Amino acid sequence: MSLINISYRTNYLHTYFKTTAVIPDTNENNYRTLWLLHGYTGDDSAWIRHTNIEKLAREYNTAVIMPEARNAFYTDSNFIPYYSYFVDELIPKIQSLLPVSTHKRDTAIAGSSMGGYGALKIGFKNPKIFGKVAALSPITDIEHFRNNPSCPMAPETFDTIFDSPEKIKVNQPYNIFSENNSKQKVLTICGTDDYMYEDNLDFKNFMTEKLASNYTWKSVKGDHSWNTWTANIENVFKWIQ
């Protein structure tokens, strides 16, 4: 098992950003690949620190790519054009450096919390890249998230990214989803004690109507924490096989 730490100065962000990758040792050229996104206050080491990612990557013979996003919400803002960097620069960079598949049938994206939102957003907007999209405890309504008393993100921080009602509207997962996503497979998982559980139930109803059998929902025990995500990340690896 290879643990690879990548740091380079990006043309989009004009600073150094990091990515951590786990590559199995089976000497393949085009590994099934999971892009795995961290949540608010996390970084590229979050999934390594909290879960058994290396063990799962080995067992499921899957490359795992974990990019640093800081607190950018996987979104272009006046401060940082993170979404454009991720799609236009980082994905091609990683696919050129590492032995990962470029076929959408072999490429999935997942994340937790803010990373779950990022997975839904990036996955839905790029169905030619990602055949499968999974989200654990995702933020499915960013406006509800901002106004939730349990939200860990200060409203003024949120407002520097989503700085107008129109920007909130166009970045809602409901509004990003389109007929172009009709052949994608989507999985969402949420704990029954999660402070965004009701939002996830609403999103479950929406996705069931839109995708029918291509959508999978798992209601699990747990809250909005690494305890829940650690207990359920293997479900994502099983599902993308």
Backbone torsions as a table, in degrees:
resi	resn	phi	psi	omega
1	MET	NA	128.0	179.7
2	SER	-106.3	127.8	173.8
3	LEU	-106.1	115.2	-172.0
4	ILE	-116.2	127.4	176.7
5	ASN	-107.4	121.3	-176.7
6	ILE	-115.5	132.6	175.1
7	SER	-140.0	126.0	177.0
8	TYR	-149.7	157.6	-180.0
9	ARG	-83.4	117.1	-173.5
10	THR	-85.2	147.9	176.7
11	ASN	-70.8	-28.3	-178.2
12	TYR	-79.3	-40.8	-170.8
13	LEU	-102.6	-13.2	176.5
14	HIS	56.7	34.7	173.7
15	THR	-157.0	177.5	-178.0
16	TYR	-90.2	129.3	174.1
17	PHE	-122.4	151.2	-174.7
18	LYS	-110.3	152.7	171.1
19	THR	-139.9	135.1	174.2
20	THR	-109.2	134.4	-179.3
21	ALA	-128.2	144.3	173.1
22	VAL	-117.2	122.6	-177.0
23	ILE	-121.1	124.4	177.3
24	PRO	-61.9	161.3	-177.7
25	ASP	-100.6	35.7	179.4
26	THR	-97.4	8.5	171.0
27	ASN	57.9	43.3	175.2
28	GLU	-94.9	163.0	-178.9
29	ASN	-99.5	-20.2	-174.7
30	ASN	-139.6	74.9	-177.3
31	TYR	-69.3	143.3	163.8
32	ARG	-54.5	137.1	-168.9
33	THR	-129.0	134.6	174.2
34	LEU	-117.0	115.8	171.1
35	TRP	-84.4	118.7	-170.3
36	LEU	-119.6	115.5	-169.2
37	LEU	-102.2	139.7	179.8
38	HIS	-87.4	166.8	-179.6
39	GLY	-95.1	-170.6	-178.6
40	TYR	-59.3	134.2	-177.3
41	THR	73.1	3.0	179.3
42	GLY	-88.9	-175.0	174.0
43	ASP	-152.3	-167.4	-174.8
44	ASP	-68.6	-12.7	179.2
45	SER	-94.8	-3.1	-170.8
46	ALA	-58.5	-47.8	-177.1
47	TRP	-69.8	-32.0	176.2
48	ILE	-67.7	-40.7	-177.6
49	ARG	-67.2	-36.9	-169.0
50	HIS	-102.8	-19.0	-173.7
51	THR	-133.3	176.5	-178.2
52	ASN	-96.0	50.3	-175.2
53	ILE	-58.2	-42.2	-179.3
54	GLU	-61.5	-43.9	178.8
55	LYS	-62.3	-43.6	-179.3
56	LEU	-67.7	-40.0	178.3
57	ALA	-61.0	-38.2	178.7
58	ARG	-69.4	-47.2	-175.9
59	GLU	-64.8	-35.9	-176.6
60	TYR	-103.3	7.5	175.9
61	ASN	48.7	52.3	-174.4
62	THR	-127.6	132.7	172.4
63	ALA	-77.2	138.9	-179.8
64	VAL	-121.9	124.3	-178.8
65	ILE	-112.0	121.3	-174.6
66	MET	-122.9	94.5	-177.2
67	PRO	-83.3	150.5	172.2
68	GLU	-79.0	132.5	177.7
69	ALA	-124.2	-5.3	-173.0
70	ARG	52.0	-134.7	-179.2
71	ASN	-112.5	33.7	-172.3
72	ALA	-78.4	-7.2	178.8
73	PHE	61.7	24.0	176.5
74	TYR	53.9	36.8	-170.9
75	THR	-136.6	145.5	171.6
76	ASP	-72.7	130.6	175.0
77	SER	-136.9	174.4	177.7
78	ASN	-63.7	-25.5	-178.7
79	PHE	-83.0	-42.1	-174.3
80	ILE	-151.0	122.3	179.3
81	PRO	-83.5	64.5	-168.5
82	TYR	-67.5	-44.0	-178.2
83	TYR	-58.3	-46.3	-179.2
84	SER	-63.0	-40.6	176.2
85	TYR	-59.5	-46.9	-176.2
86	PHE	-61.2	-49.1	-173.3
87	VAL	-79.5	-44.2	-171.6
88	ASP	-87.8	-23.5	-176.9
89	GLU	-118.9	-50.3	-173.3
90	LEU	-68.4	-46.8	-179.0
91	ILE	-58.2	-51.3	177.7
92	PRO	-61.0	-35.4	179.6
93	LYS	-62.5	-49.4	-178.8
94	ILE	-66.0	-40.1	-179.7
95	GLN	-67.4	-24.1	176.9
96	SER	-85.1	-26.4	-176.0
97	LEU	-90.5	-33.4	-169.8
98	LEU	-119.3	156.9	-176.9
99	PRO	-80.7	64.7	-178.4
100	VAL	-113.0	150.3	-179.1
101	SER	-69.1	147.6	174.1
102	THR	-106.0	4.4	179.8
103	HIS	-88.2	136.1	-176.9
104	LYS	-64.4	-27.3	179.5
105	ARG	-66.0	-21.4	-178.6
106	ASP	-106.5	5.8	-172.3
107	THR	-123.2	120.6	-179.6
108	ALA	-124.1	159.1	175.9
109	ILE	-132.8	139.2	-178.4
110	ALA	-149.4	167.0	177.1
111	GLY	-177.2	174.0	178.3
112	SER	-122.5	143.5	176.4
113	SER	56.1	-118.4	175.8
114	MET	-57.9	-35.5	176.5
115	GLY	-69.2	-30.2	173.8
116	GLY	-66.3	-42.1	173.4
117	TYR	-59.5	-45.8	179.9
118	GLY	-60.3	-39.0	178.8
119	ALA	-64.2	-44.5	178.3
120	LEU	-62.7	-46.0	-177.1
121	LYS	-64.9	-54.2	-177.0
122	ILE	-66.1	-40.5	179.2
123	GLY	-64.0	-46.8	-178.6
124	PHE	-64.8	-36.3	-177.1
125	LYS	-80.3	-10.0	-176.5
126	ASN	-134.9	61.8	-177.7
127	PRO	-68.3	-16.1	177.0
128	LYS	-79.4	-13.7	178.9
129	ILE	-101.3	-43.9	-173.4
130	PHE	-112.2	115.6	178.4
131	GLY	-81.9	-23.5	-178.6
132	LYS	-134.3	142.1	-177.6
133	VAL	-132.3	125.0	179.8
134	ALA	-129.3	144.1	-178.4
135	ALA	-142.7	129.8	176.0
136	LEU	-104.1	124.5	-178.6
137	SER	47.7	48.1	-174.1
138	PRO	-72.0	153.7	169.0
139	ILE	-80.2	104.7	-175.3
140	THR	-97.6	-12.9	175.2
141	ASP	-138.3	102.3	-171.8
142	ILE	-68.3	-28.0	177.9
143	GLU	-71.9	-41.5	175.4
144	HIS	-62.1	-39.5	177.8
145	PHE	-59.3	-47.8	-178.9
146	ARG	-57.9	-39.5	-172.7
147	ASN	-93.7	0.3	-179.1
148	ASN	-76.4	130.5	179.4
149	PRO	-58.0	-24.2	-179.7
150	SER	-87.9	-2.5	-178.0
151	CYS	-62.4	128.0	-179.2
152	PRO	-80.6	-8.1	-174.4
153	MET	-97.7	125.9	178.8
154	ALA	-62.3	138.2	-179.2
155	PRO	-53.8	-38.5	-179.1
156	GLU	-68.3	-27.6	174.9
157	THR	-71.6	-45.7	175.9
158	PHE	-55.3	-42.9	-174.5
159	ASP	-70.8	-17.8	174.8
160	THR	-74.8	-21.0	178.9
161	ILE	-94.9	-53.7	179.6
162	PHE	-102.8	83.1	-165.1
163	ASP	-95.3	14.3	176.4
164	SER	-159.3	156.3	176.2
165	PRO	-57.1	-36.6	179.6
166	GLU	-65.6	-39.8	-180.0
167	LYS	-68.2	-36.2	174.3
168	ILE	-62.4	-44.7	-177.1
169	LYS	-60.8	-49.1	-175.0
170	VAL	-72.9	-15.8	179.9
171	ASN	-101.0	5.1	174.3
172	GLN	-72.5	133.1	178.3
173	PRO	-52.9	-36.3	178.2
174	TYR	-58.2	-38.0	-175.9
175	ASN	-87.8	-19.2	176.7
176	ILE	-77.5	-37.1	179.8
177	PHE	-60.3	138.5	-179.4
178	SER	-147.2	-178.4	179.1
179	GLU	-63.5	-19.7	177.8
180	ASN	-66.9	-17.7	-178.5
181	ASN	-95.2	7.1	-171.2
182	SER	-64.9	-21.0	-179.7
183	LYS	-104.1	0.1	175.0
184	GLN	-74.5	153.9	171.5
185	LYS	-104.2	134.1	-174.5
186	VAL	-130.1	136.6	177.0
187	LEU	-127.0	131.4	168.4
188	THR	-127.1	142.5	-177.8
189	ILE	-130.1	134.5	178.4
190	CYS	-149.7	140.5	177.5
191	GLY	-78.1	145.9	-176.2
192	THR	-68.5	-18.8	177.6
193	ASP	-100.3	10.2	178.6
194	ASP	-70.9	139.1	-179.2
195	TYR	-69.7	-9.5	175.2
196	MET	-111.3	21.0	-176.7
197	TYR	-61.7	-42.5	-179.5
198	GLU	-64.2	-39.3	175.5
199	ASP	-61.3	-39.2	179.1
200	ASN	-68.8	-34.1	175.6
201	LEU	-65.1	-42.3	177.2
202	ASP	-60.8	-41.2	179.9
203	PHE	-68.3	-36.1	176.3
204	LYS	-59.0	-43.1	179.0
205	ASN	-64.3	-40.4	178.6
206	PHE	-63.6	-47.0	-177.3
207	MET	-69.2	-35.9	177.4
208	THR	-61.2	-41.6	178.5
209	GLU	-66.4	-38.3	-175.1
210	LYS	-80.7	-38.8	-171.0
211	LEU	-113.5	-14.3	179.5
212	ALA	52.8	-120.8	-173.8
213	SER	-70.9	-12.9	176.7
214	ASN	-80.3	-2.6	179.6
215	TYR	-112.9	137.6	178.0
216	THR	-125.7	133.3	179.2
217	TRP	-121.7	135.3	175.3
218	LYS	-128.9	116.2	171.4
219	SER	-94.1	122.6	-172.7
220	VAL	-127.1	166.7	172.7
221	LYS	-73.2	139.9	175.5
222	GLY	137.2	172.2	179.9
223	ASP	-117.8	-161.3	-178.3
224	HIS	-89.9	76.8	-174.7
225	SER	-155.7	168.9	178.0
226	TRP	-64.4	-23.9	176.4
227	ASN	-58.9	-43.4	179.8
228	THR	-70.0	-44.6	-176.0
229	TRP	-70.1	-36.9	176.8
230	THR	-63.9	-38.3	-178.7
231	ALA	-71.6	-17.7	-171.8
232	ASN	-122.8	-1.2	-177.7
233	ILE	-66.3	-29.1	178.4
234	GLU	-65.0	-28.9	175.9
235	ASN	-58.8	-34.7	178.9
236	VAL	-68.3	-45.9	179.3
237	PHE	-60.8	-42.1	177.7
238	LYS	-62.1	-41.4	-174.1
239	TRP	-69.2	-32.4	-176.3
240	ILE	-82.9	-5.4	-177.7
241	GLN	-67.3	NA	NA
